[in-house]
């Protein structure tokens, strides 16, 4: 009887061992089945980051942002890189519009952003910040040259234009500013040519005036010598005439000794026109009575055909007339 039951106990033991073995295998199978999923997810994020890095290295920031949004944005690396690219995008947009006052804030934020250690992003950030510094320098040279040209400090204007031309055109704004100086260079050439012609005319007038004055003085001396016994009333008339001539001479001298800067300042006050900051002024002394002033406007609008207005300023009376572009008459 006892011998008959022993085989049953052996079978039970074998069954228990088999169950434990199967349970262990199941756990091992379940454990290994989770690893491929995690590995695939990690591999997918890495591929997305690699693609985004390639786009960033080619300065395709919008494309890189779209690529990163297809990844798990809760991933710290992806999240920090996206934030950095948004800072980059705002700074770059302001710089492209040459809005330096707005760009300053964005570039400060971008410069101080250190959360992302992505090599492609940091390289692009460094390059953009360098362009920002160059654009600021280019604007400084351009604005200084424009201001110096408006008061006809031609030597200083040329110096700053040359400095602007030497800056590498690594950004479209720099290239645009360098192109705008072509109008300045032409204005300088026109002014130098007009001053050369005007100076010759003024020199001739002065010589003629001096000769006439000398002749008059000699004639007066001769008359005075031959009429030394004239009455006191004649002397009084002569004194009055001399005083009148002196007053006239002083007035003429005051007008002729106006500097270009003074002429321009007086003209702008008398014209009653609000000129734009980018307007350039070319002052030419046409006669002793008036100055001709060309006002060159800067416009990106291709529909605008008349970019130059011509005025005449009469310093004695303060009157300003403007040329009618259709008739050529000054009104």
C-alpha positions in Angstrom: 0.0 0.0 0.0 2.8 2.4 1.0 4.8 1.4 -2.0 1.9 2.2 -4.3 1.6 5.8 -3.0 5.3 6.7 -3.4 5.3 7.2 -7.1 2.5 9.7 -6.8 4.6 11.9 -4.4 7.4 11.9 -7.0 5.1 13.0 -9.7 3.8 15.9 -7.6 7.4 17.0 -6.8 8.2 17.0 -10.5 5.1 19.0 -11.3 5.9 21.7 -8.7 9.4 22.0 -10.1 8.0 22.4 -13.6 5.6 25.1 -12.5 8.3 27.1 -10.8 10.5 26.9 -13.8 7.7 28.1 -16.2 7.0 31.0 -13.8 10.6 32.1 -13.9 10.7 31.9 -17.6 7.6 34.0 -17.9 9.1 36.7 -15.7 12.3 36.7 -17.7 10.2 36.9 -20.9 8.2 39.8 -19.6 11.3 41.6 -18.4 13.1 41.3 -21.7 10.0 42.3 -23.7 10.0 45.9 -22.1 13.6 46.7 -23.0 13.2 46.8 -26.8 10.3 49.4 -26.4 12.5 51.7 -24.3 15.4 51.2 -26.6 13.3 52.1 -29.7 12.0 55.3 -28.0 15.5 56.4 -27.1 16.7 55.6 -30.6 13.8 57.6 -32.1 14.6 60.8 -30.1 18.3 60.5 -31.0 17.4 60.4 -34.7 15.2 63.4 -34.4 17.9 65.4 -32.5 20.4 64.4 -35.2 18.1 65.7 -37.9 17.4 68.9 -36.0 21.2 69.5 -35.5 21.8 69.2 -39.2 19.0 71.8 -39.9 20.4 74.1 -37.2 23.9 73.9 -38.7 22.4 75.2 -42.0 20.6 78.0 -40.1 17.2 76.4 -40.9 15.7 77.3 -37.5 12.0 77.0 -38.4 12.6 73.6 -39.9 14.5 72.4 -36.8 11.7 73.6 -34.5 9.2 71.6 -36.5 11.4 68.5 -36.4 11.9 68.7 -32.6 8.1 69.0 -32.1 7.7 65.5 -33.5 9.8 64.1 -30.6 8.8 63.7 -27.0 8.8 67.4 -25.9 8.9 66.4 -22.3 12.4 65.1 -22.9 14.8 67.5 -21.1 17.2 67.7 -24.0 14.5 68.3 -26.6 12.7 70.8 -24.3 15.8 72.9 -23.6 16.8 73.0 -27.3 13.4 74.1 -28.3 13.4 77.0 -25.8 16.9 78.1 -27.1 15.7 78.0 -30.7 12.7 80.2 -29.8 15.1 82.8 -28.3 17.3 82.6 -31.4 14.3 83.0 -33.7 13.1 86.2 -31.9 16.6 87.8 -32.0 17.2 86.9 -35.6 13.8 88.3 -36.7 14.5 91.7 -35.0 18.0 91.8 -36.5 16.7 91.1 -40.0 14.4 94.1 -39.6 17.3 96.2 -38.3 15.3 97.0 -35.2 18.3 97.2 -32.9 16.4 98.7 -29.9 14.1 95.6 -29.9 16.9 93.2 -30.8 18.9 94.3 -27.8 16.6 92.6 -25.3 16.3 89.4 -27.3 20.1 89.1 -27.8 20.6 89.6 -24.0 18.3 86.7 -23.4 19.9 84.6 -26.0 23.4 85.3 -24.8 22.5 84.4 -21.2 20.7 81.2 -22.1 22.8 78.2 -21.1 20.3 75.4 -20.5 20.9 73.7 -23.8 24.3 72.1 -24.4 23.6 71.2 -28.0 26.7 71.9 -30.0 25.0 72.9 -33.2 22.7 75.4 -31.3 25.6 77.0 -29.5 27.6 77.4 -32.7 24.6 79.0 -34.4 24.0 81.3 -31.4 27.7 82.4 -31.4 27.5 83.2 -35.1 24.3 85.2 -34.8 25.6 87.3 -31.9 28.7 88.1 -33.9 26.5 89.3 -36.8 24.5 91.4 -34.3 27.7 93.2 -33.2 28.7 93.8 -36.9 25.2 95.2 -37.8 25.4 97.6 -34.8 28.8 98.8 -36.0 27.6 99.2 -39.5 24.6 101.3 -38.4 26.9 103.5 -36.3 29.1 104.2 -39.3 26.2 104.8 -41.6 24.3 107.2 -39.2 27.5 109.1 -38.4 28.4 109.5 -42.1 24.8 110.7 -42.9 24.9 113.3 -40.1 28.4 114.5 -41.2 27.2 114.8 -44.8 24.2 116.9 -43.8 26.6 119.5 -42.4 29.1 119.0 -45.3 31.9 117.6 -43.2 32.9 115.6 -46.3 36.2 114.3 -45.0 34.7 112.7 -41.9 31.7 111.4 -43.9 34.1 109.7 -46.3 36.1 108.1 -43.5 33.0 106.5 -41.9 31.7 105.3 -45.3 35.1 103.6 -45.9 34.8 102.0 -42.5 31.3 100.7 -43.3 32.5 99.3 -46.7 35.2 97.3 -45.0 32.8 95.4 -42.8 32.1 91.9 -44.3 28.6 91.7 -45.6 27.8 88.7 -43.5 24.2 89.9 -42.9 21.7 91.3 -45.3 21.3 94.5 -43.2 25.0 95.3 -43.7 24.8 94.7 -47.4 21.7 97.1 -47.5 23.5 99.8 -45.6 26.6 99.6 -47.9 24.3 99.9 -50.9 22.7 103.0 -49.4 26.0 104.7 -49.1 26.2 104.8 -52.9 23.8 107.8 -52.8 26.0 109.4 -50.2 29.1 109.0 -52.4 27.3 110.5 -55.3 26.1 113.4 -53.1 29.6 114.1 -52.0 30.9 114.1 -55.6 28.1 116.5 -56.6 28.7 118.8 -53.7 32.5 119.0 -54.4 31.8 119.7 -58.0 29.3 122.5 -57.2 31.6 124.0 -54.6 34.4 124.1 -57.0 32.3 126.0 -59.5 30.7 128.2 -56.9 34.1 129.1 -55.4 35.4 130.3 -58.8 32.3 132.4 -59.3 32.5 133.9 -55.8 36.2 134.7 -56.2 35.5 136.5 -59.4 32.8 138.6 -57.7 34.9 139.5 -54.8 37.8 140.6 -57.0 35.4 142.7 -59.1 33.9 144.3 -55.9 37.3 145.1 -54.5 38.4 146.8 -57.8 35.2 148.8 -57.9 35.7 149.8 -54.2 39.3 150.9 -54.9 38.2 153.0 -57.9 35.5 154.6 -55.9 37.9 155.4 -53.0 40.4 156.9 -55.4 37.7 159.0 -57.1 36.5 160.2 -53.7 39.9 161.2 -52.6 40.5 163.2 -55.7 37.1 165.0 -55.3 37.9 165.7 -51.7 41.3 167.2 -52.5 39.9 169.4 -55.2 36.9 170.6 -53.1 38.6 171.1 -49.7 36.7 174.4 -49.2 33.2 172.8 -49.4 30.5 173.8 -46.8 29.8 171.9 -43.5 26.5 170.7 -45.0 28.3 168.9 -47.8 30.6 167.2 -45.2 27.5 166.1 -43.3 26.0 164.6 -46.5 29.3 162.8 -47.2 29.4 161.4 -43.7 25.8 160.2 -44.0 26.6 158.5 -47.3 29.7 156.8 -45.8 27.6 155.5 -42.9 25.0 154.1 -45.2 27.6 152.3 -47.3 29.2 150.9 -44.2 25.9 149.5 -43.0 25.2 147.9 -46.4 28.7 146.4 -46.5 28.2 144.9 -43.0 24.9 143.3 -44.0 26.4 141.9 -47.1 29.4 140.5 -45.2 27.1 138.9 -42.6 25.2 137.0 -45.3 28.2 135.9 -47.2 30.0 134.5 -44.1 27.3 132.1 -43.1 28.6 128.6 -42.7 26.9 125.7 -44.5 25.7 124.4 -41.1 24.1 127.8 -40.3 22.5 128.0 -43.7 21.1 124.5 -43.4 19.8 125.2 -39.8 18.2 128.5 -40.9 16.6 126.8 -44.0 15.1 124.0 -42.0 13.6 126.4 -39.5 12.2 128.6 -42.3 10.9 125.9 -44.6 8.2 124.7 -42.2 8.6 121.1 -43.4 9.2 118.1 -41.3 12.2 116.3 -42.9 12.8 112.6 -42.3 15.8 111.4 -40.4 17.3 109.7 -43.4 17.0 112.8 -45.7 20.3 114.2 -47.1 20.9 117.8 -47.9 23.1 119.3 -50.6 23.6 123.1 -50.1 24.8 125.1 -53.0 25.3 128.9 -53.0 24.0 129.8 -56.4 24.1 133.7 -56.1 24.6 136.3 -53.4 20.9 136.3 -52.9 20.0 132.7 -52.4 21.2 129.1 -51.7 19.8 126.2 -53.6 19.2 123.2 -51.4 18.6 119.7 -52.7 16.8 117.3 -50.3 17.4 113.7 -51.2 14.9 111.2 -49.7 15.4 107.5 -49.0 12.5 105.3 -49.8 12.1 101.5 -50.2 8.8 102.1 -52.1 9.4 101.3 -55.7 6.3 103.3 -56.7 8.0 106.5 -55.5 9.6 108.2 -58.5 10.6 111.6 -57.1 13.2 111.2 -54.4 14.7 114.7 -54.6 13.1 118.0 -53.7 14.8 121.3 -54.7 14.4 124.5 -52.6 15.8 128.0 -52.7 16.6 129.8 -49.5 17.0 133.6 -49.3 18.9 134.3 -46.1 18.2 138.1 -46.1 14.4 137.7 -46.1 14.2 134.1 -44.8 12.0 133.2 -47.7 11.9 129.6 -49.0 10.6 128.5 -52.4 10.2 125.0 -53.7 10.6 123.8 -57.3 7.5 122.4 -59.0 8.7 119.0 -60.3 6.3 119.3 -63.3 7.0 122.9 -64.4 10.5 123.4 -63.0 9.3 126.8 -61.6 10.1 127.8 -58.0 6.9 128.6 -56.0 
